[in-house]
Amino acid sequence: MLFLRVHLRGMKADKKEAWAYAGLSLMTLIIGFSFIFVKIALRYASAIDLLAHRFTAATAGLLLYYIFYRKSRPAISRENIPTLLLLSLFYPLLLFGFQTLGLKYTTASEAGILSAITPVITVILALIFLKEKNSLLQNICVLLSVSGVVYIMYRNGLNPVSGASMKGNMLILLSVLSIAFYYVLGRKANRQYNSMDITLFMSVTACIVFNLAAITLHLKSGTLSHYFGVFRYSGFLWPILYLGILSTFLTSFLGNNALSVIPAAQVSIFNNFSPVLSVFGGVLFLNETLHVWHIIGGVMVLAGIIGVNIFRNK
């Protein structure tokens, strides 16, 4: 009987982990295309307006979920708020704030190069704060995945030193640092709280902060009509729904859920595939050309992602 209980418990854990990896794959797909939609939305609105409307859409989607599906109040007490506020500071406030501003001043390719170092930073932080150690083969796979992204950007003809916008790249680098800290801090928090409750708290926090900032700036400049005027353009509406509902609401939940069962360093490695998907997004939405080196680099990135999970420490 004891053996049967242990076996069933192990099967349940394996199933939960499998769903977590499936969610991470979907999250990576959505995030990969999000850079394209951010660039499109920035044609119609300022960075702060984009962030405000993005998290308004995300919060609306979450509230509808709680009303019609969850049908229960989030289990968040006063004692939880300081921890969740700290998490919200890194993700989504700093991450999306720096990322959106960075994409305003730099290209998606340049942002992709800097985003590729996320797993490296996360591995270091996880080692320091969580004592999570990777095997030698895992570290090699991390480097392989990073090399795949860098190879794609290099073959695109980008010079990351002289051709990049220093201001934009610094902002993207800060966003990378923010998500790395979030992965490490969120690893413990997601074991204590419900993933969807954390997602709701983060979304509401970002919605309040970014909307207050946007409205305040518009009131000072006397351009409050611009805050609402962007919804006249269908070219802005669809990107904001994608960024708000899918790229913010859904990916936050998937990421939080994954962190509850998977080590932080392994969650972050999935981010490496997002820049590759951004290339394919450019082909589909921006009529960019797909070259052989995009496919080669994509295989390198995918091989690294798979290798990190195959060779993980037991």
Phi, psi and omega in degrees: 000317179297318179299319181296319179296316179296319180296314180295322178295320178294320178296319179296319179293320179296320179295318179296321179292322178297317178295325178296318179290325176296319177295322177297322179296316178294319178300318179297320179298314182294315181296323180301321179275347184294326178302321180297316182289330175295315180299322179292314183295327180291349175289337186249337186221161176286167182299318183290324176294319178300315179296319180297310182290327178300313183277342170293316177296319180296316180294320178299317178297319179294318180296321176296322177298315181291325183286313189260341182242304183292315176055039176204156181282148177296138182274071180238119180258172180298327180293335181280336191301314179303317179296316181290329176293322177296317177298316182296331178299314180282319179217115019256353191301299183289318181302302184287329177297307179295320183295314181295317177295321180296318180291344176286331185251348181228175182268164178295327179294315178296320177296325180295321179299314181291324180295335182294341181273000180305312181298323180297314179295319181294320178301317180294314181293321179295324178294319183287312188264328185250354182060031177274118182252138177258152177283168179299319180294324177296316179297323177296320179293325175300313179296323178296316180295316178297319180298325179297318178293314180298323179297317179298313182293323179295316180290340175287355177088019182273133171257105188290351181265300186271337185266358186262153173278117183300318181296312180296318181293325177294322178293319178295320179298321177294324177293323177297316178297323180296313182291328178294316177296321179297316179303319182287313180291322182290340180301318180281317184296323184286351172275343185258330186238160177292135185299317181291325177296320177297317180299316179297314180301314180297316182294316179296318178301311180295321179300314181294312184296310184289324178291320177297319179295316181295314182294320179299315179296320180291323178295321179293324182265357179069031183237038183299331179297332179292333180297320180265338187295337184293340181286355175287342184258121178295333178295341176264326186298311183295316176300322182290327176291320178296312182293324183281309185280310185274304189283346179246301182296303186290316182292327177298315180295315181296319179294316178297319179295319180295320181296341180283344183229349185237139178303148186302317183297325180285329175294316186291333183296334179296335178298336182296334182278343183298317177299327177295318178294330177298326177296313178295325176297322176297324178294317185285319188254333184245009177057036176278159183270135177266123182253169180299323183292337174295318180291317179298312179297323179297321177296319179298316180295313181297320178298320178295318179298314180294317182297320180301323182276331178289318185263020181292156178291138181284000000 
